[in-house]
Amino acid sequence: MSGAVKLIRNEELTSVVEYAYAASAQSPARVVWTAGACPLDEHGATVAVGDHAGQAHQVMRNLATALRGAGAELTDIVQMRMYVVSDRQEDLVEVWKVVRSHMGEHDAPGTLLGVSVLGYEDQLVEVEAVAVTP
């Protein structure tokens, strides 16, 4: 985790969740906003059609690459939003587990949403993030 990001846990809230409840950024810092990372390969094709977990892995690899291009890492994320095309909680949890596996110990706050459709053909998963670097 960069020195600019502090993850905040509150003992008054349940500890069973797998993420920090809030995050703060130390000033001066540089903020990086990402577009939604999509499950596209280097040719622009949607990978792992029909597979939430497979798409989530590609999304997180693409997110990490986008952040590196901006001089940041996954551990610099202060907040993220995950979109999953499904009305089944099991599918959302499956994506959450993949995202957590890529984030390691850095349990930045995030929001997990089930949605009806995303922008690319056969797309099931998208993740956007805000990162802060010193």
C-alpha positions as CSV (number, residue, x, y, z in Angstrom):
1,M,0.0,0.0,0.0
2,S,1.3,3.4,-0.8
3,G,2.0,5.9,1.9
4,A,-0.8,8.1,0.5
5,V,-3.6,5.6,1.2
6,K,-4.9,4.7,4.7
7,L,-7.7,2.1,4.9
8,I,-10.1,2.8,7.8
9,R,-11.9,0.2,9.9
10,N,-14.5,1.1,12.5
11,E,-14.9,-1.2,15.5
12,E,-18.5,0.0,15.8
13,L,-19.3,-1.8,12.6
14,T,-19.3,-5.6,12.0
15,S,-15.9,-7.1,11.3
16,V,-17.3,-9.9,9.1
17,V,-17.0,-7.9,5.9
18,E,-13.9,-8.4,3.8
19,Y,-13.1,-4.8,3.1
20,A,-12.3,-1.6,4.9
21,Y,-15.3,0.7,5.4
22,A,-13.5,3.8,4.3
23,A,-10.2,5.1,3.0
24,S,-8.4,8.4,3.2
25,A,-5.7,9.9,1.1
26,Q,-2.8,11.9,2.4
27,S,-2.1,15.2,0.8
28,P,-0.2,16.1,-1.3
29,A,-1.1,13.2,-3.4
30,R,-1.9,12.4,-7.0
31,V,-5.4,10.9,-7.7
32,V,-6.0,8.4,-10.6
33,W,-9.5,7.7,-11.8
34,T,-9.9,4.7,-14.1
35,A,-12.4,3.9,-16.7
36,G,-14.2,0.7,-16.1
37,A,-11.8,-2.2,-16.8
38,C,-13.5,-4.6,-19.1
39,P,-12.8,-8.3,-19.9
40,L,-11.2,-7.6,-23.3
41,D,-8.1,-9.2,-24.7
42,E,-5.4,-7.3,-26.5
43,H,-7.4,-7.6,-29.8
44,G,-10.6,-6.1,-28.2
45,A,-12.5,-9.4,-28.0
46,T,-14.5,-10.3,-24.9
47,V,-12.8,-13.2,-23.1
48,A,-14.4,-16.1,-21.1
49,V,-17.9,-15.7,-22.6
50,G,-20.5,-16.8,-20.1
51,D,-17.9,-17.1,-17.2
52,H,-18.1,-14.5,-14.5
53,A,-14.9,-15.6,-12.7
54,G,-13.0,-15.9,-16.0
55,Q,-14.0,-12.4,-17.0
56,A,-13.3,-11.0,-13.5
57,H,-9.7,-12.3,-13.7
58,Q,-9.2,-10.5,-17.1
59,V,-10.8,-7.3,-15.7
60,M,-8.4,-7.3,-12.8
61,R,-5.4,-7.9,-15.0
62,N,-6.6,-5.0,-17.2
63,L,-7.2,-2.8,-14.2
64,A,-3.7,-3.4,-12.9
65,T,-2.3,-2.6,-16.3
66,A,-4.2,0.6,-16.6
67,L,-3.1,1.7,-13.1
68,R,0.6,0.8,-13.9
69,G,0.3,3.1,-17.0
70,A,-0.7,5.9,-14.7
71,G,2.1,5.2,-12.2
72,A,-0.1,3.4,-9.7
73,E,-0.8,-0.2,-8.4
74,L,-3.8,-2.1,-7.1
75,T,-2.5,-1.3,-3.6
76,D,-3.0,2.4,-4.3
77,I,-6.8,2.0,-4.8
78,V,-8.9,3.9,-2.3
79,Q,-12.3,2.9,-3.7
80,M,-13.7,0.7,-6.4
81,R,-17.0,-0.2,-8.0
82,M,-17.7,-3.7,-9.4
83,Y,-20.5,-4.3,-11.9
84,V,-21.8,-7.8,-12.6
85,V,-24.4,-8.7,-15.1
86,S,-26.6,-11.0,-13.0
87,D,-29.6,-11.0,-10.7
88,R,-28.1,-13.9,-8.8
89,Q,-26.2,-13.1,-5.6
90,E,-24.0,-16.2,-6.2
91,D,-22.6,-14.6,-9.3
92,L,-21.7,-11.4,-7.5
93,V,-20.0,-13.3,-4.7
94,E,-18.0,-15.3,-7.3
95,V,-16.8,-12.0,-8.9
96,W,-16.0,-10.6,-5.4
97,K,-13.8,-13.6,-4.6
98,V,-11.8,-13.1,-7.8
99,V,-11.4,-9.4,-7.1
100,R,-10.3,-10.0,-3.5
101,S,-7.7,-12.6,-4.7
102,H,-6.1,-9.9,-6.9
103,M,-6.2,-7.3,-4.2
104,G,-4.5,-9.5,-1.6
105,E,-4.3,-7.9,1.8
106,H,-5.3,-4.5,0.4
107,D,-9.1,-4.6,1.2
108,A,-10.0,-1.2,-0.2
109,P,-13.7,-0.2,0.2
110,G,-15.9,-1.0,-2.8
111,T,-19.4,-1.4,-4.0
112,L,-20.6,-4.6,-5.7
113,L,-23.6,-4.1,-8.0
114,G,-25.8,-6.5,-10.1
115,V,-26.8,-4.8,-13.3
116,S,-28.8,-5.9,-16.4
117,V,-26.3,-5.1,-19.2
118,L,-22.8,-3.7,-19.8
119,G,-21.3,-2.1,-22.8
120,Y,-19.5,-4.8,-24.7
121,E,-21.0,-7.9,-26.4
122,D,-21.0,-10.8,-23.9
123,Q,-19.6,-8.7,-21.1
124,L,-20.5,-9.8,-17.6
125,V,-18.0,-7.9,-15.4
126,E,-16.6,-4.4,-15.1
127,V,-14.5,-2.7,-12.4
128,E,-13.7,1.0,-12.0
129,A,-11.4,2.4,-9.4
130,V,-9.9,5.5,-7.8
131,A,-6.3,5.3,-6.7
132,V,-4.0,7.7,-4.9
133,T,-0.2,7.9,-5.1
134,P,2.2,10.1,-3.1
